[in-house]
C-alpha cells in the first residue's frame, strides 16, 4: 500500500493513476479517491461528466435519472448502448460507465431527484445537476451550501452551454507557483531583489468564496456596480435565464419537432425576462432562437470537459476554481463570470 497520513492508495491504484499523481500530486489524488459524487441527468452532458469523473478516480459516483431513453436523448449519449429505447437512462448507462474504471463504485438510481429527501443528498461530497429545472437547482444549491457540499450544475442547449459552481463560503485549495529565490550577496542593486525561478515551484494555500445560484440569477442590474459589469457580461447569461424559464413553463426544453412554436415562445419569454431584469432586449438578439435546440455532442464534450475538470479541482482542492459561471457559445467562444456578473 502507498500510505500518507490517514488515507491509503493501493499499489494497483497508484499504477492506474500514475500520470494524475505526477500531474497534481498524491494528496490531491487521495482526496479524489475519498470522494463520492451524485450526478443527476444522463443525457449527453451527463455522460461526458460521468466519464471524466470515473476516469479521474473518485471513490464512487451515483447516476440519478428518472427519464427513459429516447432517440433524441441518445444522440449525444455514448454510454447508452443501441437497443436501449424506453429503458431508464441511468440504468442503461451503468454497464458502460462501470467498464471505464472498475476501481470506481458506479451506481444507478432510477428515481426522480425532486422526490428525494434532503438526507439523501447529504451522503455526497459533491452534487452535480444537469438538465434540471431552475427550482430544483436553487433548492439543492441552498441545501449543499448550508451543509458544505460542493454544488455544480450545467446544461447544453444547441450551440450553447453553461456551468455554475458553488463551493461554499470558504473553499480552500492549493496552487502551484514559481518559487521565490533569495538573491546572493552582491553590491549590485538588482541582485538584492527577489527573483522567480521557473524551474522550482511551491504550493501556495488560498481561499475562495462563492455565492449561491439564487443570488447569481437574481442580480439587481439597476445598481451601479451591475451596470458597470453589464458591458462584460456575455449574452449567454441572459439566454440561460430565458431557457430555464422555458423549461419551467413547458416542462421540457426547445425541440426541433416544434421549432416554430418554440421559437415564438422563446422570443416572448426573452421579452418578459429582460423586462423583469431591467435590461434591454437588444442584449439578446432574435437570432438566438436559431442556435439553442437539442444537445450537440461537440458542445457536450467541451462543457462536460470543463464541468468535470472543475469537479476534480474542487474535490482534490488543487488549483484555482472558476467562480461562478462558465459559458460556452459555439458561435463565438467562452467566458467566465462571477456571481455578481463581473468577469
C-alpha positions in Angstrom: 0.0 0.0 0.0 1.1 3.6 -0.7 0.3 5.5 2.5 0.4 9.1 3.5 -1.4 10.4 6.6 -4.7 8.5 7.2 -5.6 7.8 3.5 -4.4 4.7 1.7 -4.0 4.1 -2.0 -3.2 0.6 -3.2 -0.2 -0.2 -5.4 -2.7 -1.1 -8.2 -4.4 2.3 -7.8 -1.0 4.1 -7.7 -0.2 2.4 -11.0 -3.6 3.2 -12.5 -3.4 6.9 -11.6 0.3 7.3 -12.0 0.0 10.1 -14.6 -2.5 12.0 -12.5 -0.4 11.7 -9.3 2.5 13.1 -11.2 0.4 15.9 -12.5 -1.4 17.1 -9.3 0.2 15.1 -6.5 -0.6 12.2 -4.2 -2.5 14.3 -1.7 -4.9 15.6 -4.4 -5.4 12.0 -5.7 -6.2 10.8 -2.2 -8.9 13.4 -1.8 -10.4 12.4 -5.1 -10.2 8.7 -4.1 -12.2 9.5 -0.9 -14.9 11.5 -2.7 -18.5 10.4 -3.6 -20.4 12.3 -6.3 -24.0 12.5 -7.2 -24.7 13.1 -10.9 -28.2 14.0 -11.9 -29.3 13.7 -15.5 -27.8 11.2 -18.0 -28.2 13.0 -21.4 -25.2 13.9 -23.5 -23.7 16.4 -21.0 -24.2 14.0 -18.0 -22.4 11.2 -19.9 -19.4 13.4 -20.5 -19.2 14.4 -16.8 -19.6 10.8 -15.7 -16.8 9.7 -18.0 -14.4 12.4 -16.7 -15.2 11.7 -13.1 -14.9 7.9 -13.3 -11.6 8.1 -15.2 -10.2 10.6 -12.6 -10.6 8.0 -9.9 -13.3 9.2 -7.4 -14.4 6.7 -4.8 -17.9 6.4 -6.1 -20.5 8.1 -8.4 -24.3 7.7 -8.3 -26.1 8.2 -11.6 -29.6 9.5 -10.9 -32.2 9.9 -13.7 -35.9 9.0 -13.8 -36.3 9.6 -17.5 -36.4 6.9 -20.2 -34.1 6.6 -23.2 -35.5 8.3 -26.3 -34.0 8.7 -29.8 -33.3 12.4 -29.0 -31.7 11.8 -25.6 -29.5 9.0 -27.0 -28.0 11.1 -29.9 -25.2 12.7 -27.8 -25.1 10.0 -25.1 -22.3 7.4 -25.7 -22.9 5.4 -22.5 -26.2 4.1 -23.7 -25.9 1.0 -25.9 -28.0 0.5 -29.0 -31.4 -1.1 -28.5 -32.0 0.7 -25.1 -35.0 2.7 -26.1 -37.6 3.1 -23.3 -35.2 1.9 -20.7 -34.2 4.1 -17.7 -31.4 6.4 -18.8 -29.3 5.8 -15.6 -29.7 2.0 -15.6 -29.0 1.9 -19.4 -25.7 3.9 -18.8 -24.5 1.8 -15.9 -22.6 -1.0 -17.6 -20.5 1.1 -19.9 -19.9 3.7 -17.2 -18.6 1.0 -14.8 -16.4 -0.5 -17.6 -14.5 2.8 -17.8 -12.8 2.2 -14.4 -13.6 -0.9 -12.3 -11.9 0.8 -9.3 -14.8 3.3 -9.0 -18.1 2.3 -7.4 -20.7 3.2 -10.0 -24.4 3.0 -9.1 -27.6 3.8 -11.0 -30.7 5.3 -9.3 -33.9 5.5 -11.5 -35.9 7.7 -9.1 -36.8 11.4 -9.5 -34.3 13.8 -7.9 -37.1 16.2 -6.9 -38.7 13.4 -4.8 -35.6 12.6 -2.9 -35.4 13.8 0.8 -32.7 16.2 1.9 -31.0 13.5 3.8 -30.2 11.6 0.6 -28.0 14.4 -0.8 -26.0 14.7 2.4 -24.3 11.5 1.7 -22.2 13.0 -1.1 -19.2 15.2 -1.2 -20.3 16.9 -4.4 -23.7 17.2 -6.2 -23.8 17.9 -10.0 -27.1 18.6 -11.7 -27.7 18.5 -15.5 -30.9 19.1 -17.4 -32.8 20.0 -14.2 -35.4 22.8 -13.6 -34.4 26.0 -12.0 -36.4 25.5 -8.8 -34.6 22.1 -8.1 -31.2 23.7 -8.9 -31.9 26.5 -6.4 -33.2 24.2 -3.7 -30.3 21.7 -3.9 -27.7 24.5 -4.1 -29.1 26.0 -0.9 -29.0 22.6 0.8 -25.4 22.0 -0.3 -24.2 25.5 0.6 -25.6 25.0 4.1 -24.0 21.6 4.6 -20.6 22.3 3.0 -21.2 20.1 -0.1 -19.8 21.1 -3.4 -22.5 22.1 -5.8 -22.4 22.2 -9.6 -25.0 22.5 -12.4 -24.7 22.6 -16.1 -26.7 22.3 -19.4 -26.3 22.3 -23.1 -28.8 23.9 -25.5 -27.7 23.6 -29.1 -24.6 25.6 -29.6 -24.7 27.0 -26.1 -23.7 25.5 -22.8 -23.1 26.7 -19.2 -21.7 25.6 -15.9 -22.3 27.0 -12.4 -20.3 26.2 -9.2 -20.9 26.9 -5.6 -18.1 25.6 -3.4 -19.3 27.4 -0.3 -18.4 30.4 1.8 -14.8 29.2 2.2 -13.2 26.9 -0.3 -9.6 26.1 0.5 -7.2 25.0 -2.2 -3.5 25.0 -3.2 -2.0 26.5 -6.3 1.4 25.8 -7.7 3.6 29.0 -8.1 7.2 29.6 -9.2 9.4 29.6 -6.1 10.9 32.9 -5.0 14.7 32.6 -4.9 16.7 34.8 -2.5 19.5 36.7 -4.2 23.1 36.0 -3.5 25.1 38.8 -1.8 26.1 41.4 -4.3 26.9 45.1 -4.5 24.5 45.4 -7.5 21.0 46.8 -6.6 19.3 44.4 -9.0 20.8 41.4 -7.2 19.1 42.4 -4.0 15.6 41.9 -5.5 13.9 38.5 -5.0 13.6 36.6 -8.3 11.2 33.9 -9.5 12.8 30.6 -10.5 10.6 28.9 -13.2 12.4 25.6 -12.6 11.3 25.4 -8.9 7.7 25.7 -7.7 6.0 25.8 -4.4 2.4 25.2 -3.3 0.5 28.2 -2.0 -2.6 27.9 0.1 -5.5 30.0 -1.0 -9.2 30.5 -0.2 -12.1 31.4 -2.5 -15.7 32.4 -1.6 -18.7 31.5 -3.6 -22.3 32.8 -3.8 -25.4 30.7 -4.3 -27.2 30.2 -7.6 -30.3 32.1 -6.5 -28.1 35.2 -5.9 -26.3 34.7 -9.2 -29.6 34.6 -11.1 -31.2 37.5 -9.3 -28.7 40.2 -9.8 -30.0 43.8 -9.4 -29.0 45.2 -12.8 -30.1 48.7 -11.8 -27.2 49.0 -9.3 -24.1 51.0 -10.3 -21.8 48.0 -9.9 -24.0 45.8 -12.0 -24.4 48.4 -14.7 -20.6 48.6 -15.0 -20.4 44.8 -15.1 -23.1 44.5 -17.8 -20.7 45.5 -20.5 -18.6 42.5 -19.7 -21.4 40.0 -19.1 -22.0 37.6 -22.1 -25.4 37.4 -23.6 -25.4 33.7 -22.6 -26.1 34.7 -19.0 -29.5 36.1 -20.2 -30.0 33.3 -22.6 -29.7 30.9 -19.7 -32.5 32.8 -17.8 -34.7 32.5 -20.9 -34.1 28.8 -21.4 -34.6 28.0 -17.7 -37.9 29.9 -17.8 -39.0 27.9 -20.9 -38.1 24.7 -19.1 -40.2 25.7 -16.1 -43.2 26.8 -18.2 -43.2 23.9 -20.6 -41.7 21.1 -18.6 -39.2 20.4 -21.4 -36.5 22.1 -23.5 -37.0 23.5 -27.0 -37.1 20.7 -29.6 -36.7 20.7 -33.4 -40.1 19.0 -33.8 -41.9 22.1 -32.7 -39.3 24.7 -33.8 -41.9 27.3 -35.0 -44.0 27.3 -31.9 -41.0 27.1 -29.5 -39.2 29.9 -31.3 -42.2 32.2 -30.9 -42.4 31.3 -27.2 -38.7 31.8 -26.6 -38.9 35.3 -28.1 -41.9 36.1 -25.8 -40.1 34.7 -22.8 -37.0 36.7 -23.8 -39.0 40.0 -23.7 -40.6 39.2 -20.4 -37.3 38.1 -18.7 -35.3 41.0 -19.9 -38.0 43.5 -18.9 -38.2 41.9 -15.4 -34.4 42.1 -15.1 -34.4 45.7 -16.2 -32.1 45.3 -19.2 -32.5 45.9 -22.9 -33.8 43.1 -25.2 -31.0 44.1 -27.6 -28.6 42.3 -25.4 -30.1 39.0 -26.7 -30.9 39.5 -30.4 -33.7 37.5 -32.0 -31.2 35.3 -33.8 -30.6 33.3 -30.6 -33.6 31.1 -31.4 -31.7 29.5 -34.3 -28.9 28.0 -32.1 -30.5 26.6 -28.9 -32.3 23.5 -30.0 -31.3 20.0 -28.8 -28.0 18.8 -27.4 -24.9 18.8 -29.7 -22.3 16.2 -29.0 -19.3 18.6 -29.6 -20.7 21.2 -27.2 -21.4 18.4 -24.6 -17.8 17.4 -24.9 -16.5 20.9 -24.3 -18.8 21.8 -21.4 -18.6 18.4 -19.9 -14.8 18.7 -20.0 -14.9 22.0 -18.1 -17.5 20.8 -15.7 -15.6 17.5 -15.0 -12.4 19.5 -14.6 -14.0 21.8 -12.1 -15.4 18.9 -10.1 -11.9 17.3 -10.0 -10.3 20.6 -8.9 -12.9 21.2 -6.2 -12.7 17.7 -4.7 -8.9 17.5 -4.9 -8.6 21.1 -3.6 -5.9 21.6 -6.3 -5.7 24.8 -8.4 -8.0 27.9 -8.6 -11.6 27.2 -9.4 -14.0 29.1 -11.8 -16.1 31.5 -9.8 -19.1 31.0 -10.5 -20.3 30.8 -14.1 -18.7 29.3 -17.2 -20.5 30.0 -20.5 -19.8 28.4 -23.9 -21.0 29.8 -27.2 -20.2 27.6 -30.1 -20.6 30.5 -32.4 -18.2 32.8 -30.6 -16.2 31.3 -27.7 -16.5 31.1 -24.0 -16.4 33.3 -20.9 -16.2 33.2 -17.1 -18.5 35.3 -15.0 -18.6 35.6 -11.2 -21.8 35.7 -9.0 -22.3 39.5 -9.4 -21.9 39.4 -13.2 -18.3 40.7 -13.1 -15.9 38.8 -15.3 
